[in-house]
């Protein structure tokens, strides 16, 4: 039994050794194959690189333009010129009318008895618009008139008595006290009559306030009142009657306070009303004398001529001229570059050997407006400014304008 066990162990060991030996042979064969393939690729790479280098050399000898292109940068240039430079303050504004009237009652709110105007109607100055309730005022006028007539009657009687008393006094009949008393009664009633007359005039004037008239000639832009309602001039939604006269128009804008010293009355203004496709040149006609504490700005106005297509509250683009320079050096703002030393541009110059090279020029900037910038120093008319391809240029780099 022991012998059989020994034979089995020996047989298992032999089989195991055979299998391990076979696996190692297979791994070694795979590694050798990969090494051979790698050496083949390296050989092909060396041959390709040699062929590429040879072709490049031959191409450079044949095509000199290609060789030069690798060393010279293509740019675009434009001559520096002078022109009139203007800087504007760009703002938004609105069209407004000088003569806008918000109608209100002269004696306070009252009930409307009749309406004589419709929205959009043309009205003249002094035209009757509304009739308010005047019943109480009419009664007051009637009572005051009756009182006036009563005083007139009393005065007539007093004058008659005074005249008779004078006649008796002349004949030596009666006393002086009676004469003075009669005269005093006349004077007192004359004063009462004058006061009553003024009272009647006052009440009649108050009665007229029941008639609401237009203060200006224009268009009834808003009529938001009906019979039976209380007319107070202003309702929850705004004015109850608004008359607009567009014969005298203006544009109003709110200017930030930091521009206060850069503009004045008479400054030139270019006004554009986009919806009407209309542009008007004007001047500042009014500058408010206070700063709005909420918006931190001030109001500026400019007159514009009458045009039937322009309406109050229409949007407007306002450009206020705050700086102008004649014969200034002006270049595109996008060509300006910056570094730790300041602002600079590149210009095209010719080197001592006659080649075109880039030259770095430090510039002093003035005002910037739109896509243009004013150059105070650094450039002069006639300089060839690099306008395209200036990125990554360096001092003395060869450049060309054609390829």
C-alpha positions in Angstrom: 0.0 0.0 0.0 2.8 2.3 0.9 4.5 1.6 -2.4 1.4 2.5 -4.4 1.2 5.9 -2.6 4.8 6.7 -3.4 4.3 5.9 -7.1 1.2 8.2 -7.2 3.0 11.1 -5.7 5.9 10.7 -8.2 3.5 10.6 -11.1 1.7 13.8 -10.0 5.0 15.7 -9.6 6.1 14.7 -13.1 2.8 15.9 -14.7 3.0 19.2 -12.7 6.6 19.9 -13.8 5.7 19.2 -17.5 2.8 21.7 -17.4 4.9 24.5 -15.8 7.6 24.0 -18.2 5.2 24.3 -21.2 3.8 27.6 -19.9 7.2 29.2 -19.5 8.1 28.2 -23.0 4.9 29.9 -24.4 5.6 33.2 -22.4 9.1 33.4 -23.7 8.0 32.9 -27.3 5.4 35.8 -27.0 8.0 38.2 -25.6 10.4 37.4 -28.4 7.7 38.1 -31.0 6.9 41.5 -29.5 10.5 42.5 -29.3 11.0 41.6 -32.9 7.9 43.6 -33.9 9.2 46.7 -31.9 12.6 46.5 -33.6 10.9 46.5 -36.9 8.8 49.6 -36.1 11.8 51.5 -34.9 13.6 50.7 -38.1 10.7 52.0 -40.1 10.5 55.1 -38.0 14.2 55.9 -38.6 13.7 55.4 -42.3 10.6 57.7 -42.4 12.3 60.5 -40.4 15.3 60.4 -42.7 13.0 60.6 -45.7 11.1 63.6 -44.2 14.3 65.4 -43.5 15.5 64.8 -47.0 12.3 66.1 -48.5 12.3 69.2 -46.3 15.8 70.1 -47.4 15.0 69.6 -51.0 11.8 71.7 -50.6 13.6 74.6 -49.0 16.1 74.7 -51.8 13.3 74.7 -54.4 10.6 76.9 -52.6 12.4 79.8 -50.9 9.0 81.5 -50.2 8.0 78.6 -47.9 11.3 78.9 -46.0 10.8 82.6 -45.5 7.2 82.2 -44.4 8.3 80.2 -41.4 10.4 83.2 -40.2 8.3 86.3 -41.4 4.8 87.1 -39.9 2.0 88.3 -42.1 0.3 91.5 -40.8 -2.0 94.3 -42.0 -1.0 98.0 -41.7 -2.8 101.3 -42.1 -1.3 104.8 -42.1 -1.9 106.9 -39.0 -4.0 110.0 -39.9 -5.5 113.0 -38.0 -9.2 113.8 -37.8 -11.7 115.7 -35.6 -12.3 113.6 -32.5 -15.5 113.9 -30.5 -16.6 112.2 -27.3 -20.2 111.9 -26.3 -22.1 111.1 -23.1 -24.6 108.3 -24.2 -27.8 108.4 -22.3 -31.5 107.4 -22.6 -34.2 110.1 -22.5 -37.8 110.7 -23.5 -39.8 113.2 -25.5 -41.9 115.6 -23.5 -44.0 118.7 -24.3 -43.6 122.1 -22.8 -47.4 122.7 -22.6 -49.0 119.8 -20.7 -51.9 120.8 -18.5 -53.5 118.7 -15.8 -56.9 120.1 -15.3 -58.2 120.5 -11.8 -61.2 122.2 -10.1 -60.7 125.7 -8.7 -62.9 125.2 -5.7 -62.0 121.6 -4.8 -63.6 118.3 -5.7 -67.2 118.3 -6.9 -69.7 116.1 -8.6 -69.7 116.2 -12.4 -73.0 117.2 -14.1 -71.9 117.4 -17.7 -68.8 116.4 -19.8 -68.1 118.4 -23.0 -64.9 116.8 -24.1 -63.8 113.4 -25.4 -60.4 111.8 -25.4 -58.4 112.7 -28.5 -60.4 115.9 -29.2 -58.7 119.1 -30.1 -59.6 121.9 -27.6 -58.7 125.6 -27.5 -57.6 127.6 -24.5 -60.6 128.7 -22.5 -62.9 126.0 -23.9 -65.5 124.5 -21.5 -64.6 120.9 -20.6 -66.9 120.1 -17.6 -69.9 121.3 -15.7 -69.8 120.7 -11.9 -72.6 120.7 -9.4 -73.3 124.4 -8.6 -76.7 124.2 -6.8 -75.5 125.5 -3.4 -73.5 128.2 -5.0 -76.4 129.4 -7.0 -78.5 129.6 -3.9 -75.8 131.6 -2.2 -75.7 134.1 -5.1 -79.5 134.4 -5.1 -79.6 135.1 -1.4 -76.8 137.6 -1.6 -78.5 139.4 -4.5 -81.7 139.7 -2.6 -79.9 141.1 0.4 -78.2 143.6 -1.9 -81.6 144.7 -3.2 -82.9 145.1 0.3 -80.0 147.3 1.2 -80.6 149.4 -1.9 -84.3 150.0 -0.8 -83.2 151.0 2.7 -80.6 153.3 1.3 -83.1 155.0 -0.9 -85.4 155.6 2.1 -82.6 156.8 4.3 -81.5 159.3 1.6 -85.0 160.6 1.3 -85.2 161.2 5.1 -81.8 162.9 5.1 -82.9 165.2 2.2 -86.1 166.1 4.1 -84.2 166.7 7.3 -81.8 169.0 5.4 -84.8 171.1 4.1 -86.3 171.4 7.5 -83.0 172.5 9.0 -82.6 175.2 6.4 -86.0 176.6 7.5 -85.0 176.4 11.2 -87.1 173.4 11.9 -85.7 170.4 13.8 -82.5 169.8 15.6 -78.9 169.3 14.5 -78.8 165.9 16.1 -81.7 164.7 13.8 -79.8 166.0 10.7 -76.5 164.2 11.8 -78.5 161.0 12.5 -80.1 161.0 9.1 -76.7 161.5 7.4 -75.1 158.7 9.5 -77.9 156.3 8.4 -77.2 157.1 4.8 -73.4 156.6 5.1 -73.9 153.3 7.0 -76.3 151.9 4.4 -73.9 153.0 1.6 -71.1 151.0 3.2 -73.4 148.0 3.6 -74.4 148.3 0.0 -70.8 148.3 -1.1 -70.0 145.2 1.0 -73.0 143.4 -0.2 -72.0 144.2 -3.8 -68.5 142.7 -3.2 -70.1 139.7 -1.6 -72.3 139.1 -4.7 -69.3 139.4 -7.0 -67.4 136.9 -4.9 -70.2 134.4 -5.0 -70.7 134.9 -8.7 -67.0 134.2 -9.2 -67.3 131.1 -7.2 -70.2 130.1 -9.2 -68.1 130.3 -12.4 -65.7 127.7 -10.9 -68.3 125.1 -11.5 -67.4 125.5 -15.2 -64.0 123.8 -15.8 -62.1 125.3 -18.7 -58.9 124.3 -20.6 -55.8 126.2 -19.7 -54.0 125.5 -23.0 -54.7 124.7 -26.6 -54.0 121.1 -27.5 -55.3 117.5 -27.6 -57.3 116.0 -24.8 -54.8 113.2 -24.2 -56.6 111.8 -21.1 -60.4 112.1 -20.3 -61.0 109.7 -17.4 -64.1 111.3 -15.8 -67.9 110.6 -16.3 -71.1 112.3 -15.2 -71.9 111.5 -11.6 -68.3 111.0 -10.6 -66.3 113.4 -8.3 -63.8 115.5 -10.2 -60.7 116.2 -8.2 -58.1 116.6 -10.9 -56.1 113.5 -9.9 -57.5 110.0 -9.5 -55.9 106.7 -8.4 -54.7 106.1 -12.0 -53.3 109.6 -12.6 -54.8 112.8 -14.1 -58.5 112.8 -14.9 -58.1 115.3 -17.7 -54.8 115.9 -19.4 -54.3 118.4 -22.3 -51.2 118.1 -24.4 -49.8 120.7 -26.7 -47.1 119.2 -28.9 -46.2 122.4 -30.8 -43.3 122.9 -28.4 -41.3 119.7 -27.8 -38.2 118.8 -25.8 -36.2 115.7 -24.8 -35.6 115.2 -21.1 -32.8 112.9 -19.7 -31.4 112.1 -16.3 -27.6 112.7 -16.3 -25.4 110.9 -13.7 -23.8 113.4 -11.3 -20.2 112.5 -12.3 -20.9 114.3 -15.6 -21.9 117.5 -13.9 -18.6 119.3 -14.8 -18.4 118.0 -18.3 -21.5 119.7 -19.7 -23.2 123.1 -19.6 -26.1 124.9 -20.9 -25.6 125.2 -24.7 -23.7 121.9 -25.0 -24.3 120.2 -28.4 -26.7 117.3 -28.3 -27.5 114.6 -30.9 -31.0 113.1 -30.4 -32.2 110.0 -32.0 -35.8 108.8 -31.7 -35.5 105.1 -32.9 -39.3 104.5 -33.3 -39.7 107.5 -35.5 -36.3 106.9 -37.4 -35.5 110.5 -36.8 -32.3 112.2 -35.7 -32.1 115.9 -34.5 -29.2 118.1 -33.5 -29.9 120.5 -30.6 -28.3 122.1 -27.6 -28.9 121.8 -23.8 -31.5 124.3 -22.9 -31.9 123.5 -19.2 -29.8 121.9 -16.5 -31.5 121.3 -13.1 -29.9 123.0 -10.1 -30.2 120.0 -7.7 -29.1 116.3 -7.6 -31.8 113.7 -7.2 -31.0 111.9 -4.0 -32.4 108.6 -5.2 -31.1 108.4 -8.8 -27.9 110.5 -8.0 -28.3 112.5 -11.2 -29.7 115.8 -12.6 -32.2 116.7 -15.3 -31.1 118.1 -18.7 -33.4 119.2 -21.4 -33.0 120.0 -25.1 -35.6 121.6 -27.4 -36.6 119.8 -30.6 -38.8 121.0 -33.4 -42.4 120.0 -33.8 -43.1 116.8 -35.7 -46.5 115.2 -35.8 -45.0 111.7 -35.5 -43.3 112.5 -32.2 -45.3 111.9 -29.0 -44.7 112.7 -25.3 -43.0 109.9 -23.4 -41.5 108.5 -26.6 -38.0 106.9 -26.0 -35.0 108.8 -27.3 -31.2 108.2 -27.4 -29.3 111.3 -26.2 -25.7 111.9 -27.1 -24.3 115.0 -25.3 -21.0 116.3 -26.7 -18.6 116.8 -23.7 -15.2 116.7 -25.5 -13.9 117.6 -28.9 -10.3 117.8 -30.4 -9.5 119.1 -33.9 -6.8 117.3 -36.0 -6.3 114.6 -33.4 -4.4 111.3 -33.9 -7.1 108.6 -33.8 -6.6 104.9 -34.1 -8.8 101.8 -33.5 -9.0 101.0 -29.8 -8.6 97.2 -30.4 -4.9 97.6 -31.5 -3.9 98.9 -28.0 -2.0 96.4 -25.9 -0.9 96.6 -22.3 1.8 95.3 -20.1 3.4 96.3 -16.8 5.0 99.4 -18.5 1.8 100.8 -19.9 0.0 101.0 -23.2 1.7 100.3 -26.6 1.2 99.5 -30.2 3.3 98.1 -33.1 4.2 100.0 -36.2 6.0 98.8 -39.3 9.5 100.2 -40.0 12.4 99.3 -42.2 15.6 98.1 -40.6 19.1 99.1 -41.7 19.2 96.2 -44.2 15.9 97.3 -45.8 13.7 94.6 -44.3 10.3 95.3 -42.7 10.2 94.7 -39.0 7.9 95.4 -36.1 8.6 98.3 -33.8 7.0 98.6 -30.3 5.8 102.2 -29.6 4.6 103.3 -26.1 1.5 105.6 -26.5 -0.4 108.0 -24.2 -4.1 107.7 -24.5 -6.7 110.4 -24.5 -10.5 109.9 -24.7 -12.0 106.7 -25.8 -15.4 106.7 -27.7 -16.9 103.7 -29.5 -14.2 101.9 -31.4 -11.7 104.8 -31.6 -9.2 106.2 -29.1 -7.4 109.5 -29.2 -3.6 109.3 -29.0 -2.0 112.2 -27.1 1.7 111.1 -27.6 3.7 108.3 -29.3 2.3 108.3 -32.8 2.5 110.8 -35.6 0.7 111.1 -39.0 2.2 108.8 -41.5 3.3 106.0 -39.1 2.4 102.6 -40.5 0.2 101.1 -37.7 -0.1 97.3 -37.5 -3.9 96.7 -37.4 -4.0 93.0 -37.8 -1.6 90.2 -36.8 -0.2 92.3 -33.9 -0.8 89.6 -31.4 2.4 88.0 -30.1 4.6 90.3 -32.1 7.9 91.3 -30.6 10.4 94.1 -31.1 12.4 93.6 -34.3 10.4 90.7 -35.6 10.4 90.4 -39.4 6.9 91.1 -40.8 5.3 91.4 -44.2 2.0 92.7 -45.6 1.9 90.2 -48.5 2.8 86.5 -49.0 
